[in-house]
Amino acid sequence: MNVARFVASGGGIGYAPVAPGTVASAAALPVGMALYWLSPWLLLGVALLTIVGGVWAIQAAGIDDDPGWVVIDEYAGQWIALLGLGALSIAGVAAAFLLFRLFDVTKLGPVGWADRRHDAIGVMADDVIAGVLAALLLLAARWTPLAPWL
């Protein structure tokens, strides 16, 4: 496996035999939580670097669609979703995970538009947009009585 495929597969996690996108999203949580704990800005910076690195890896690997083993986009999207939290909590992290997976799997609205691009930008953008939508819902929920656990 070359470097581009290693990066695109999220360090090989994309080769999980069942639900590689969900496995990658779950694998992204501990790293994302540690980075968030250090600084939400650090988490944002790493997510942005992952987007750039992901686009490079997908292009370098010659991928023009979104095969199941490409999961670097799940890392970036999941980390962006975590940025919608006010503080780390089990319930908040679970909500970020579930909302991100909901948007990623259902391809609602702009997520579906990006998914239909069939290029490296589209492969990354659908999960980035899913992460942004999840983060926005979490931010909005923080203004409700749910706020203590978000």
DODREN-491448 format. One line per field, with one value per atom (N, C-alpha, C): atom name; y, z, x; residue number from 0. Coordinates in pm, 1 decimal. Example, Ala and Ser with C-alpha at 12.3 -4.5 7.8 and 13.67 -1.06 7.14 Angstrom:
// DODREN-491448
atom (N	CA	C	N	CA	C)
north (-569.0	-450.0	-330.0	-225.0	-106.0	3.0)
up (780.0	780.0	780.0	708.0	714.0	787.0)
east (1319.0	1230.0	1320.0	1285.0	1367.0	1290.0)
seq (0	0	0	1	1	1)
// end
This chain:
// DODREN-491448
atom (N	CA	C	N	CA	C	N	CA	C	N	CA	C	N	CA	C	N	CA	C	N	CA	C	N	CA	C	N	CA	C	N	CA	C	N	CA	C	N	CA	C	N	CA	C	N	CA	C	N	CA	C	N	CA	C	N	CA	C	N	CA	C	N	CA	C	N	CA	C	N	CA	C	N	CA	C	N	CA	C	N	CA	C	N	CA	C	N	CA	C	N	CA	C	N	CA	C	N	CA	C	N	CA	C	N	CA	C	N	CA	C	N	CA	C	N	CA	C	N	CA	C	N	CA	C	N	CA	C	N	CA	C	N	CA	C	N	CA	C	N	CA	C	N	CA	C	N	CA	C	N	CA	C	N	CA	C	N	CA	C	N	CA	C	N	CA	C	N	CA	C	N	CA	C	N	CA	C	N	CA	C	N	CA	C	N	CA	C	N	CA	C	N	CA	C	N	CA	C	N	CA	C	N	CA	C	N	CA	C	N	CA	C	N	CA	C	N	CA	C	N	CA	C	N	CA	C	N	CA	C	N	CA	C	N	CA	C	N	CA	C	N	CA	C	N	CA	C	N	CA	C	N	CA	C	N	CA	C	N	CA	C	N	CA	C	N	CA	C	N	CA	C	N	CA	C	N	CA	C	N	CA	C	N	CA	C	N	CA	C	N	CA	C	N	CA	C	N	CA	C	N	CA	C	N	CA	C	N	CA	C	N	CA	C	N	CA	C	N	CA	C	N	CA	C	N	CA	C	N	CA	C	N	CA	C	N	CA	C	N	CA	C	N	CA	C	N	CA	C	N	CA	C	N	CA	C	N	CA	C	N	CA	C	N	CA	C	N	CA	C	N	CA	C	N	CA	C	N	CA	C	N	CA	C	N	CA	C	N	CA	C	N	CA	C	N	CA	C	N	CA	C	N	CA	C	N	CA	C	N	CA	C	N	CA	C	N	CA	C	N	CA	C	N	CA	C	N	CA	C	N	CA	C	N	CA	C	N	CA	C	N	CA	C	N	CA	C	N	CA	C	N	CA	C	N	CA	C	N	CA	C	N	CA	C	N	CA	C	N	CA	C	N	CA	C	N	CA	C	N	CA	C	N	CA	C	N	CA	C	N	CA	C	N	CA	C	N	CA	C	N	CA	C	N	CA	C	N	CA	C	N	CA	C	N	CA	C	N	CA	C	N	CA	C)
north (-117.6	0.0	123.2	217.5	338.3	441.7	549.9	651.3	712.7	743.9	807.2	716.9	590.1	497.1	477.5	478.9	467.2	585.3	707.2	827.3	823.7	794.6	793.3	691.1	580.6	476.5	501.8	619.1	651.0	561.3	535.2	449.6	302.0	267.7	128.8	95.7	186.2	161.0	145.6	205.8	194.4	53.0	-34.5	-173.9	-260.6	-197.7	-272.6	-349.7	-473.9	-556.9	-512.9	-441.0	-397.4	-249.1	-173.0	-31.6	49.1	54.1	124.6	273.4	337.4	478.5	499.6	413.3	422.1	387.0	285.4	247.6	364.8	429.6	542.8	660.3	686.5	795.2	768.2	643.3	606.6	615.3	572.8	580.0	724.2	815.3	956.3	1022.3	966.1	1030.8	1047.8	945.5	967.8	1074.2	1072.5	1174.4	1311.7	1319.9	1447.6	1501.2	1412.1	1455.3	1505.5	1436.6	1480.4	1616.3	1633.7	1763.1	1873.3	1843.9	1942.4	1980.6	1880.4	1906.0	1999.5	1978.3	2067.9	2206.8	2213.1	2340.6	2314.0	2368.9	2356.1	2412.0	2511.6	2568.6	2468.8	2391.1	2286.7	2181.3	2143.2	2046.5	2101.1	2227.7	2288.7	2285.3	2320.5	2319.6	2181.3	2079.7	1943.2	1898.8	1937.8	1903.5	1967.1	2092.3	2159.5	2092.7	2056.4	1984.5	1848.5	1784.7	1655.2	1670.9	1779.4	1804.9	1820.1	1902.0	1923.9	1793.4	1722.8	1595.5	1491.1	1493.1	1399.2	1423.4	1549.6	1581.9	1537.8	1567.2	1523.5	1371.7	1297.5	1151.6	1091.7	1145.0	1093.6	1118.3	1238.6	1268.9	1183.9	1172.3	1096.7	948.1	898.2	757.5	733.7	840.1	826.8	788.1	831.4	797.2	908.1	871.7	972.3	948.4	856.2	829.2	815.9	759.0	746.5	600.2	521.4	381.4	371.7	265.8	250.3	255.6	218.7	216.0	354.3	454.8	592.3	651.8	670.3	717.9	839.2	893.9	1013.0	1126.6	1128.0	1229.0	1214.1	1090.0	1069.0	1131.1	1120.5	1182.9	1333.5	1398.2	1544.4	1582.7	1514.1	1547.3	1525.6	1415.8	1388.5	1491.9	1530.8	1632.6	1766.7	1801.6	1927.0	1920.2	1806.9	1791.8	1816.1	1768.2	1789.0	1936.3	2018.0	2161.4	2231.6	2166.5	2225.3	2211.2	2137.6	2116.6	2233.1	2264.0	2366.5	2310.4	2184.1	2113.5	1965.3	1890.5	1746.3	1677.7	1595.5	1510.2	1385.1	1279.9	1156.5	1178.4	1245.6	1269.4	1361.0	1462.8	1554.9	1487.6	1408.1	1336.6	1236.0	1168.6	1073.7	1147.6	1264.2	1342.4	1386.1	1430.3	1471.2	1353.7	1236.6	1116.0	1079.9	1073.7	1031.8	1131.8	1260.6	1360.8	1356.6	1344.6	1337.0	1215.5	1098.6	977.6	991.4	1054.3	1074.5	1153.9	1266.2	1348.7	1278.2	1206.3	1138.4	1024.7	948.9	833.1	874.7	971.3	1009.3	1102.2	1170.8	1263.3	1372.6	1424.9	1530.5	1660.6	1728.8	1862.3	1874.1	1968.3	1994.2	1877.3	1786.1	1668.5	1584.4	1565.8	1490.1	1559.5	1693.1	1768.1	1741.8	1750.6	1727.6	1583.4	1489.6	1347.9	1318.1	1393.4	1370.7	1431.6	1497.5	1558.5	1456.0	1344.5	1237.7	1284.0	1356.8	1395.0	1406.6	1435.7	1440.6	1544.6	1659.3	1763.1	1712.7	1648.6	1595.8	1488.1	1400.3	1293.4	1354.0	1455.9	1520.7	1609.9	1683.2	1785.5	1727.6	1609.8	1559.8	1536.7	1485.1	1461.9	1590.8	1682.2	1812.0	1884.1	1882.7	1947.6	1876.5	1743.7	1668.6	1708.6	1725.8	1768.9	1909.5	1999.6	2137.2	2139.0	2063.3	2059.8	2004.2	1898.0	1842.1	1946.0	2015.0	2117.0	2230.4	2273.1	2380.6	2338.8	2215.4	2167.6	2162.6	2119.8	2116.9	2258.1	2350.1	2489.8	2545.3	2516.8	2563.6	2500.4	2372.3	2302.8	2360.2	2420.6	2480.1	2598.3	2651.7	2763.5	2713.9	2583.3	2523.6	2468.4	2413.2	2349.7	2230.2	2182.9	2072.6	2117.8	2246.4	2304.0	2243.2	2204.1	2152.9	2033.2	1949.4	1833.5	1853.2	1969.8	2000.8	2104.5)
up (0.0	0.0	0.0	-91.8	-95.7	5.8	22.4	123.2	98.9	-25.8	-56.2	-14.6	-45.4	-7.5	144.1	209.9	355.1	419.7	370.8	423.9	391.8	266.6	225.6	304.8	341.9	417.5	568.1	608.1	751.0	828.7	770.5	836.5	829.0	731.3	712.6	770.4	849.2	912.0	807.3	691.7	585.6	533.8	568.3	525.2	627.7	724.7	820.7	742.2	779.1	699.1	701.5	805.5	817.8	852.2	782.1	809.4	831.9	733.7	754.8	786.9	733.0	764.2	910.2	963.4	1104.5	1193.8	1154.1	1231.0	1235.0	1121.1	1115.4	1198.8	1193.1	1273.8	1421.8	1463.1	1603.1	1639.9	1548.9	1574.8	1585.2	1516.3	1520.0	1654.0	1726.2	1849.7	1956.6	1992.8	2099.5	2064.0	1939.2	1896.3	1898.0	1843.5	1841.2	1980.4	2072.1	2209.7	2275.9	2253.1	2311.5	2256.7	2125.3	2064.7	2115.2	2125.0	2175.7	2319.0	2400.0	2539.0	2547.4	2459.5	2456.3	2409.4	2301.1	2247.8	2129.4	2132.2	2014.8	1888.4	1904.9	1789.6	1731.9	1819.1	1772.0	1694.1	1745.3	1674.9	1538.0	1531.2	1402.8	1307.1	1356.6	1272.3	1217.8	1303.3	1258.9	1158.6	1181.3	1085.5	949.4	949.0	822.5	752.1	828.8	769.9	714.8	782.9	737.1	606.6	592.7	467.4	352.7	374.0	269.4	238.5	342.4	322.9	257.8	292.4	233.0	84.8	46.8	-96.2	-171.3	-114.4	-178.6	-195.3	-86.1	-88.5	-189.7	-194.8	-287.8	-431.6	-457.4	-592.9	-627.5	-535.7	-561.8	-581.1	-516.4	-530.9	-657.1	-728.5	-852.7	-831.7	-721.4	-688.5	-740.3	-818.3	-870.3	-821.4	-730.1	-670.2	-520.2	-447.1	-301.9	-261.2	-282.6	-240.9	-88.9	-39.2	104.7	186.7	128.6	207.1	226.2	152.7	173.0	290.8	402.5	524.8	586.9	522.1	576.8	592.1	504.7	511.9	637.9	687.1	811.7	930.0	930.9	1039.2	1042.2	928.4	922.7	962.1	905.7	935.2	1081.1	1138.3	1278.9	1369.2	1337.5	1418.9	1409.0	1292.4	1276.7	1358.9	1358.7	1438.2	1586.5	1636.6	1777.9	1812.9	1714.5	1741.0	1779.4	1759.1	1799.7	1947.5	2018.1	2161.6	2241.6	2351.2	2441.4	2534.2	2567.5	2653.2	2621.9	2654.5	2630.2	2737.3	2693.6	2782.4	2703.0	2771.7	2701.7	2614.3	2668.7	2591.5	2471.9	2491.4	2382.4	2271.1	2308.0	2208.2	2134.0	2207.2	2142.5	2045.0	2083.7	1994.9	1869.9	1886.9	1772.8	1678.1	1733.3	1652.4	1575.9	1646.6	1583.7	1478.6	1506.9	1408.2	1284.7	1305.3	1190.8	1105.5	1167.8	1091.5	1021.2	1086.2	1023.7	894.5	900.7	780.7	675.8	719.5	624.9	552.7	624.9	565.1	479.2	527.0	453.7	336.4	338.5	229.4	208.2	316.9	308.8	253.4	171.9	122.8	60.1	110.5	48.4	61.2	153.8	166.3	39.0	-6.5	-129.6	-251.6	-255.4	-368.1	-378.2	-265.4	-266.4	-304.1	-255.2	-283.8	-433.3	-504.2	-647.8	-734.3	-675.6	-752.9	-815.6	-752.0	-804.5	-834.6	-740.2	-748.5	-605.8	-590.8	-457.7	-367.6	-424.4	-345.2	-296.5	-383.7	-346.4	-240.0	-252.6	-154.2	-15.9	-6.7	122.0	163.8	67.4	100.0	159.2	115.2	169.9	320.4	365.4	508.6	584.7	522.8	586.3	606.6	504.9	516.7	621.0	623.8	726.4	866.1	881.3	1009.2	1046.4	947.9	973.2	1013.8	944.0	978.7	1119.5	1153.9	1288.8	1392.4	1365.5	1458.6	1474.6	1364.5	1372.2	1455.8	1440.6	1523.6	1670.8	1698.1	1836.7	1894.1	1813.4	1858.5	1887.8	1800.2	1821.1	1946.2	1967.9	2085.2	2214.6	2208.4	2329.3	2380.0	2298.3	2339.7	2396.2	2411.1	2462.6	2601.5	2665.7	2796.9	2791.5	2673.2	2661.0	2688.0	2695.0	2701.4	2806.7	2924.8	3022.2	2974.2	2889.1	2843.1	2706.7	2647.9	2521.3	2548.0)
east (86.4	0.0	90.6	64.1	145.8	95.9	170.8	139.6	2.1	-30.6	-159.6	-275.3	-266.6	-373.9	-378.5	-263.4	-258.9	-331.4	-303.3	-369.1	-518.4	-553.4	-694.1	-774.9	-710.8	-781.3	-779.5	-735.6	-733.1	-639.9	-522.5	-425.7	-461.9	-545.5	-586.7	-722.6	-778.9	-909.4	-1019.2	-1001.3	-1100.2	-1118.0	-1026.3	-1037.0	-1110.6	-1175.8	-1257.9	-1363.4	-1390.0	-1480.0	-1626.9	-1667.4	-1806.0	-1808.8	-1891.6	-1916.6	-1788.6	-1698.4	-1571.9	-1589.5	-1692.6	-1715.0	-1751.0	-1834.4	-1872.5	-1754.8	-1678.4	-1559.2	-1460.6	-1439.5	-1346.6	-1398.0	-1527.8	-1584.1	-1564.2	-1584.8	-1563.9	-1416.0	-1328.9	-1184.8	-1136.9	-1203.8	-1165.5	-1199.6	-1294.3	-1340.5	-1232.9	-1156.4	-1056.9	-953.4	-906.4	-809.4	-875.3	-996.2	-1068.1	-1094.8	-1131.9	-1157.4	-1029.6	-918.4	-790.7	-750.0	-764.0	-729.4	-822.2	-951.9	-1048.6	-1012.5	-976.4	-941.8	-821.0	-723.0	-607.1	-647.3	-726.1	-774.6	-866.7	-988.8	-1075.3	-1008.5	-923.0	-851.8	-752.9	-690.4	-599.9	-677.8	-793.6	-878.2	-918.6	-957.1	-992.9	-873.7	-756.6	-637.3	-605.3	-616.4	-589.7	-696.2	-821.3	-927.9	-899.7	-856.0	-824.3	-705.9	-603.5	-488.9	-531.9	-624.3	-675.0	-752.1	-825.7	-897.7	-798.3	-697.1	-596.0	-522.7	-479.7	-411.0	-499.6	-627.7	-721.4	-741.3	-756.7	-770.6	-645.5	-527.6	-403.7	-400.9	-431.8	-423.8	-520.8	-640.7	-742.0	-698.7	-648.4	-599.9	-477.6	-383.3	-260.3	-288.0	-393.1	-429.2	-511.2	-544.7	-620.4	-766.0	-823.1	-961.5	-1052.7	-1153.5	-1245.2	-1387.8	-1404.1	-1534.0	-1511.6	-1605.2	-1590.5	-1602.8	-1496.0	-1503.2	-1510.4	-1568.7	-1588.6	-1462.4	-1348.9	-1224.9	-1163.3	-1209.4	-1160.0	-1237.0	-1166.5	-1232.3	-1163.9	-1063.0	-998.2	-1099.7	-1199.6	-1304.5	-1389.6	-1406.3	-1481.4	-1408.1	-1275.9	-1198.9	-1224.5	-1207.8	-1226.0	-1368.0	-1467.0	-1606.4	-1641.9	-1595.4	-1625.3	-1560.8	-1437.7	-1371.2	-1441.7	-1491.3	-1566.4	-1694.8	-1762.5	-1884.6	-1857.3	-1743.5	-1709.3	-1694.7	-1662.1	-1643.2	-1773.5	-1886.3	-2013.9	-2042.8	-1960.6	-1981.5	-1926.2	-1992.6	-1942.4	-1836.7	-1850.1	-1755.5	-1768.5	-1666.0	-1671.4	-1754.9	-1847.0	-1925.1	-1959.7	-1991.8	-2027.3	-2149.9	-2250.5	-2373.1	-2345.9	-2264.7	-2233.7	-2155.3	-2054.9	-1974.6	-2062.7	-2151.2	-2242.8	-2334.8	-2384.2	-2470.3	-2393.4	-2268.4	-2186.0	-2164.7	-2137.4	-2116.0	-2243.5	-2355.3	-2481.2	-2529.2	-2518.1	-2559.5	-2470.8	-2339.8	-2250.3	-2283.3	-2300.6	-2332.1	-2466.9	-2564.7	-2695.8	-2682.0	-2613.1	-2596.3	-2510.9	-2408.0	-2319.4	-2391.7	-2470.4	-2538.3	-2657.0	-2736.0	-2857.7	-2829.6	-2714.2	-2675.5	-2780.4	-2833.7	-2935.1	-2877.5	-2954.0	-2921.1	-2784.0	-2704.5	-2573.7	-2475.8	-2499.4	-2413.0	-2426.5	-2549.4	-2574.1	-2517.8	-2526.5	-2469.6	-2320.0	-2250.2	-2105.1	-2074.1	-2153.7	-2131.0	-2142.3	-2222.4	-2241.6	-2131.2	-2033.8	-1923.9	-1831.1	-1809.6	-1723.9	-1581.1	-1524.0	-1383.1	-1330.3	-1202.4	-1141.1	-1207.1	-1240.7	-1307.4	-1443.1	-1518.8	-1649.7	-1641.0	-1540.2	-1522.6	-1500.8	-1418.7	-1393.6	-1510.2	-1567.5	-1667.3	-1794.9	-1839.7	-1965.3	-1954.1	-1839.7	-1823.3	-1793.3	-1722.8	-1698.7	-1831.6	-1915.8	-2046.7	-2132.2	-2128.6	-2202.6	-2153.9	-2023.1	-1968.1	-2011.4	-2012.0	-2055.9	-2202.7	-2287.1	-2429.4	-2450.0	-2377.0	-2386.6	-2342.1	-2231.0	-2180.7	-2281.4	-2342.5	-2442.1	-2563.1	-2608.4	-2720.2	-2680.7	-2559.3	-2512.4	-2501.1	-2451.3	-2443.6	-2582.6	-2677.9	-2815.3	-2875.3	-2847.9	-2901.3	-2846.0	-2728.8	-2670.1	-2750.6	-2841.2	-2926.7	-3059.3	-3072.6	-3196.0	-3168.3	-3271.9	-3249.1	-3154.9	-3118.9	-3024.6	-2880.6	-2859.4	-2724.9	-2631.8	-2676.6	-2579.5	-2498.6	-2552.0	-2474.9	-2413.8	-2429.6	-2364.7	-2258.6)
seq (0	0	0	1	1	1	2	2	2	3	3	3	4	4	4	5	5	5	6	6	6	7	7	7	8	8	8	9	9	9	10	10	10	11	11	11	12	12	12	13	13	13	14	14	14	15	15	15	16	16	16	17	17	17	18	18	18	19	19	19	20	20	20	21	21	21	22	22	22	23	23	23	24	24	24	25	25	25	26	26	26	27	27	27	28	28	28	29	29	29	30	30	30	31	31	31	32	32	32	33	33	33	34	34	34	35	35	35	36	36	36	37	37	37	38	38	38	39	39	39	40	40	40	41	41	41	42	42	42	43	43	43	44	44	44	45	45	45	46	46	46	47	47	47	48	48	48	49	49	49	50	50	50	51	51	51	52	52	52	53	53	53	54	54	54	55	55	55	56	56	56	57	57	57	58	58	58	59	59	59	60	60	60	61	61	61	62	62	62	63	63	63	64	64	64	65	65	65	66	66	66	67	67	67	68	68	68	69	69	69	70	70	70	71	71	71	72	72	72	73	73	73	74	74	74	75	75	75	76	76	76	77	77	77	78	78	78	79	79	79	80	80	80	81	81	81	82	82	82	83	83	83	84	84	84	85	85	85	86	86	86	87	87	87	88	88	88	89	89	89	90	90	90	91	91	91	92	92	92	93	93	93	94	94	94	95	95	95	96	96	96	97	97	97	98	98	98	99	99	99	100	100	100	101	101	101	102	102	102	103	103	103	104	104	104	105	105	105	106	106	106	107	107	107	108	108	108	109	109	109	110	110	110	111	111	111	112	112	112	113	113	113	114	114	114	115	115	115	116	116	116	117	117	117	118	118	118	119	119	119	120	120	120	121	121	121	122	122	122	123	123	123	124	124	124	125	125	125	126	126	126	127	127	127	128	128	128	129	129	129	130	130	130	131	131	131	132	132	132	133	133	133	134	134	134	135	135	135	136	136	136	137	137	137	138	138	138	139	139	139	140	140	140	141	141	141	142	142	142	143	143	143	144	144	144	145	145	145	146	146	146	147	147	147	148	148	148	149	149	149)
// end
